């Protein structure tokens, strides 16, 4: 929830806070929120709007549940433990690169099941040991994690932030730079923008989908046929007719002011 709220506020030029959120909603703007259909092993498809995490990120997210009494500090405390003893995600990642905000025709139908081959297309395969894996549908995954700078809510694409076989030093630098978004410039960080992806894990690890645990195994994210509407968005600039009407009402002699539009 905080990641979505921060993404909406940031894209509208507002700060993160209750008053800012209330003010933005009162202004009446909306934004389209891209949704994805998520397929996992042994469960019916789910709908995701935020993120899929693996490797150290999933361990921090799920492993820190016992520290909830600490508030957001629990993530920082548990992150220190995970950096000291990282548990990477060995997997094969296959994704359809996003070159535009318009979805390719091949991705506009129903999602294939996990045991079906992917449809023909420009799929890219990335294989390795992912110390850090974070796929996000919004620019912010939490109020203080600017994971995908520049990613718009309605872009119909995901940003996959990865580090393969990262050292503890590079991993720590990446985590410390998440709040500013500068982690994308850190050594060893790879960013893949995609419309859809499927990840086949090996070994033992875990996944976190929108902050919740999902069965460990192949996971597929596919563009959903549905979209959501998020309350709060950049308030549109007044049109020429709106300005003329306003000036006409406010001019004391009843003569409308002229504008060039």
N, C-alpha and C positions, 0 to 999 in steps of 0.2 A: 504493500500500500504506500509506504513512504517513498519508494522508488518512483512509482507512477506519479504521486503528488509532486515530487521534486522535478520530474521531467516536465510536467505541465507548467509548473510555476517558472522554471528556468526558461522554457521556450517563450513564455509570455513576458519575460523581463522582470519577474517578481522574485522576492526572496522567499525562503522556506519558512513558513510559520502559519499559525492558525488564522491570524488577522489577514495576512496576505491571501490565504486560500479563500476565506470568506469574501474578501473584496473582489477577487477574480471571479468567483461564482456569481456574485451580484452584478457584475458587468455583463453577464449573459453570453459570453463567448463559448464556443465548443470546439473540440478537435476530434478528428477521426483516429481511432486506435486500431491498429492492425492486430489481428488475432491469428494464432496458429493452432493446428490440430496436432496433438502429440500422441504418438503411438509407442507403447511400452509392452514388455513381455507379460502376458497373462492378465492384462487389464483392458477394459474398454478405453477407447480414445478419450483424451482429455483436451481441454482448450486452455491455451497458455497466452498470457499477455506480457509477461515480464522477462523471465530468464531460465536458462538451464545451466547449472554449474557442475563441474567435476574436478577431480584432483584436490588441491589444497583448498580451493574456494568452497567446495561442497563439504569438506571436513570442518572448515571453520563455521559454516552456516548451520550444519546439523549437529556437529559435535559440541557446540557451545550452548545447546538447549538447557543443559543442567545449570548454566550460569545466568539464566534469565533474570535473576534477582539483581544482577549488576547493571541492567539496562543495556544500552549500546556498548558499554565498556566491555561486555562479554566477548565481542568480536575481536577487539584488540588483544585481550588477554589470551584468548584461545589461538589467535594468529601467531603469537610468539611461540607457542608450543608446536604449531604446525610447521613453522619455518625451521625450528630446530630439528624436527623429525618429519620431513615432508613425505606424504604417501602419494606418489604420482599415479596418474591414470594412463595405462598402456592401452592404446586404442587406434582404430582406423577411422578417420573422419572423411566423409564424402559430402561435398556441398555443391550447389548450383550457384555460381557467382552472380552477384547483382550488379548489373551495369546500368540499370535505369530503375525508376520507381514503378514502372509498369511490369506486371507479372507476365512471364512467357506463357503462351497458350498451353504448353505441356504441363504446367503446374496448376492450371485452373480447374482441373477435375478433382475427383475424390482421391484421397491419399492412398497409395498402395499399402498393402499389409507388409509387415516386417519380413515375411518370408517370400515376398515377391521381388523380382528385380526392379530397379529404378527405370523409369522411362528414358528413352534415348535423349541425350542432351549434352551440354558442355560440362559434365560433372568433373570436379577436381578432387583428387584423393590425396589426403595428408596422413601419413602414418608415423607413429612415434610414441614416445613416452611423454605425456602431457603433465608437467608439474602443475600447470595453471591452465584451466579451461573454463571460460565464462562466455556463454552465448546470451546476448541480450536483445530485446525487442524495443527497449527504451534507452534514452541517453543515460539515465541514472538508474542504478539497480537498488539503491538505498539513498537516504538523504545526504550521505557523505561519500558516496561512491559514484564518481562521474565516469562510468565504465566506457561509454561509447560517445565521445564528444561529437556533436553535429548530427547524431541520428534522430530523425524526426519520427513522431508517433505514427504517422500515416504513410511511412516510406515503403511499406510492404517488403521490408528486408530486415535481416538480423545482422548484428556484428558479432563475430566470434573472436574473442581475445584469447590468445594462446601463448604458452611458454613451454618449449620442449627441452627436457633434460636440463632445467635451469639450476644454477648454483644457488646456495642459500643466500648469498649476498645479492644476486640479481633478483631473486624472489622477494627479498625484503624491500629492495628499492622499488620494485613494482607495486607492492602493497602500500607502501608509504606515499606513493604518488597518485593513488586512486582518487583521493578527494579533489585534486586539481585537474585530473584528466591527463596529466603529463606522463602517466605510465605507458602510454602508447609510444612514447619516444625513448623508453628505457631499452637497454641492451637485451636482446633475446625475445622481445615481445613481437608477436605476429598478429595482424588484424586481417580477418577475412570477412568481407561483406557478402551475404548470400540471401537467396530467396527461400531455400529449403536445404535441409541437411539430414544426414543419417550418420550416427556414430556407433561403431561396433567395439565395445570394450573387451579387454582381455585381462585375466588376473582378478584381483580383488580390489574393489574400491566402492564408491557410491555416487549417486546423482541427486541433485537437489533441483526440483522444478518449481519455480515461483515460491521458493522457500520451503517446500515440502518434500519429504523423502519419496522417491519412486523406486520400483524394483530395479535392481542392477541387471543390466543386460542391454541389448540394442535399443536405441532411442531414435525416433524419427520425428522431425518437426516439418510440417507441411502447411502451406498457406491455407487458411480457413476460408470458406465461402462466405463467412459472416464477418462483420466489422462492428466495433463498439463505438459509442460516442462518449467522449470524456467531457464532463462539465469543466469549464474554465479554458480560456484560450485567448490569444491576442485579440483585443477589441478592434474591429475594423474601423479605419479612418472614416469620418463622415463624408458623404458624397457632396457634390456641388449643390444639389437641391436642398440637402439638409442644412448646409451652411447658409444658403440664401434665406431659407425659412427662419433660421435662428436669428440672423442679422436683421431680418425684417421685423421680427417680434421685439428685438431689443433696441431698435433705433427710435429715439424719442420723438422725432418728427414724422414718423410713419413712412419715411422713404427708405426703401431697401438699399443696402450697400451693394456695390457691384463687385463681383469676383470674376477673374478669368480662370476658366477650368479647361 
